[in-house]
Every structure is written in C-alpha cells, then in structure tokens.
Amino acid sequence: ATEKEKETPVVLKDDFIYGVRTSFVIPEYKLIFFTFPKVACSEWKRMFMRIYGNPNWCKASFSQVHHRGVNKIRILGDYDTEVATAMMTSPAWTKVAFFREPKERVLSSFLDKAVNTNFYMKHCCKKLPEDKRKNCEDHSKEFGSFLHHVTKYPKECTNRHRIPQVSMMDAKWWPYIDF
C-alpha cells in the first residue's frame, strides 16, 4: 500500500456518510448503524427510536419514522467532523451496515413505489420526455416496463430506493465497517 493509502481518512462535510440521514449514532452503545432504503430501514429506525426512549416508536406512521423531528435519532452529521472522524476510526466504536440481495431490493422498490403508491409515476414517468411519458404511465404497474424505464432513463428515474447499496457510503469508510 502507498503512504496515502495508509493514512487514516477524515470525515469531510461532503462525505456521503456525514450529510445523509442514514448514519445513526447510539453513543451509549458506541454504535454507528448505516441503513439503506429497502433494507428494513423503517424497522431499524423504530428500534433506534425505542432505544432513545421515544414514545412514538410504535405510534409513528410509516413515513414519520423517516423524519428527524419525529424519530429524534442522532446521526453522524450531528457531530463535528473531527468527532465523527474519531468515532468512525476508533476500534471502540462498532460500525454496522446490512445489505439486501439486489434483485429482491429492486422488486421491493417496484412493489412499494410503483404498485402500492404512485411515487414511481410522479418521480419517473412525469420526468420523461413527452413522447415516452404516456408509455411509462400506461405500463407503470408492470415490472418489465419499470425495469426498462429506470435503466434506460437513469437521470430521470434515479431514486435512493434502487441505487446500489455500496454507493451509499464513501469508499474510504468501507474498511472501517465491523459488521
């Protein structure tokens, strides 16, 4: 390894792990837990709400558990970058990230965002060029059409529920994940 590769990384304000609401910190247990959409993140957030003593852990609606004003779970971005760096690089802190098999995750995204809600229609079909929009809307509840549009029009149809899980964390931090 080169000298640069041996250097301990630092958390920067533009690091993905620092700026998103998916790096949950439970200081009492020295735990940093990374959640990814469509990998039981709502249930993990409910558990963290319960750990924090938030009485809404079992009352909050599905969508409310994702709002910081309701869940009140600390994230890495709540700490100064120097403190966040110390937490991420310290062997005393446990860093955890769970993954879901990618095909199951895409199917779950389709069922949740296209079949059970109109999220896909609003956030993909409506953004397509006018000549492609009607076909997308007419076939929005068909898995083959869904796959076609999200792969052929990634700019218009990109969504965190489908992007690769590995890309949701800065590469420099993967070696620090314990579990």
N, C-alpha and C positions, 0 to 999 in steps of 0.2 A: 504494500500500500504506500502511496505517496504521503509526504508530510501533510498535505492539505486534507487527505482522506482521514488521517489520524486525528485531526483537530476535532474538538468537541463542538458540535453545532450549537447555534444560539437561536432562540425563538425571536423571530422578527415580526413586526406588526402586520406584515402582509403574508405571513405564513398561513396556509390553509387551516392548520390546527388552532391558530390563535384567533382568527376572525370569524369562525363559524360557531353555531350553537350545537356542535356535536362532540365537543371535548368536555365531558362532565367531570368535575373535581369533587371528590368526597374526602376532605382533608383529615377527618377523624380516622379514616382507614388508609390514608396515604394512597388513594386510588384515583387514577385518571382513566376514564372509561370512554372510548370512542364509539359512537353509534353511527350507523349508516341507514339511510332510508330503505324501507322494505326488508329490514333485518331486525324485526321486533323492537324498533327504537321507541315506539309508543309505550310498550310494556316496560322497557328498561327505564324510561323516564318516570313512569308511575312508581316503580320500585325506588328510584332515587328520591322522588317526592316523599315517599313514605319514610325513607331513611332520614330525610331532613325534618321529619315531623310535620309535613304539610298535610293538613286535614283534607285537602282536596284531592289527594292521591286516588281515592276511589269515587269521587264525585265529579271530577272534571270530565268534560266531554272529550271525545277522541281528539278533536282539533285543539282543544285548550291545553292539553299536556305539552304541546309544542311551543306554547307562548311563555316566555320568561316571566312575564308578570303574574302568571298563574302557577307555573311549576317552581319558580324560585330556586332552581338548581344552579349552583355555581359552575362557570365554565372557565377554561384556561384563560380566555380573554379578560376575565375579571381581575387578573393578577398582572403586575408589571412584567415586562418581558424578561427581566433579569430573574425574577422569582419563578416565572413559568419555565425558563431555561433550567434552573436548578431542579425544579420538580421533574421535568422531562428527562434529565440526565442522571438523576440520583437513583442508585440501586435500591434505596429505601422506599421509593415510590413504585407501585405496581401499575403498569400501563397495559390496558386490555382493549382488544378490538375483535369483534366477532364478524364473520362473513357468512353469506348465504350463497348457495350454489347459484351461479349467474343465470342459468336458464329458468330456474324457479323464481328468481328475483324479477326477471323481465315479465314472466307470466303473472306474477303477483301485481306488478305495476300495471299491466294491461287490465287485469280484473278490477283493480281498485280505481284506476284513473280513467279507464275508457268504458267499462261495463257498469260499474256501480255508481259512477259520478260522471259529470260532463267535463271534467278537468282537461282531458286529452283534447276534446273538441275545442275548448277555449284556448288552450295553450299550445296547440299544434295546428290543427286544421285551420283555424281562423287566421293563422300567421302565414299560411302557404300562399304562393302566387294564385291569383284569382282562378286561373284555368285548372288548377289542381285541387282547389278547396272543396268543390262540390263532391268529387270522388271520395275524398278523405271523410267528409261529413256523412255521405251516404253509406260508407262502409266502416264507420268508426268503431263499431262493436265487433268487428271481425279481426281475429288475431293476425292473419296474414297481411291484411291492409295496415294494421297498426305497425307491424314489423317493417313493412315496406316504407311507410312514411317516416318513422323515427330513424331509419338508417339512410334513406335517400335524402332527407332534409334535416340533417343533424343540427344545423344552426337554428332553424325554426322550431324544432321539436326536442331540443335538448332539455333534459329535466333531471334533477338530482336523484330521482327515484330509479333512474336507469343508467346513469353514468357508472363506469367501472368503479368498484369499491376501492381498489388500490389507488386510484387517482384522487381519492378524497382525503389523502394525507400526504404531506410533503415527503418526498423520498428520503430525505436526511433523517426522518424520525422513525422509519420502519425498523431499523436495528435496535431501537430502544423499547419496542413493544415486547412485553414479557409473555403475554398470553393472547 
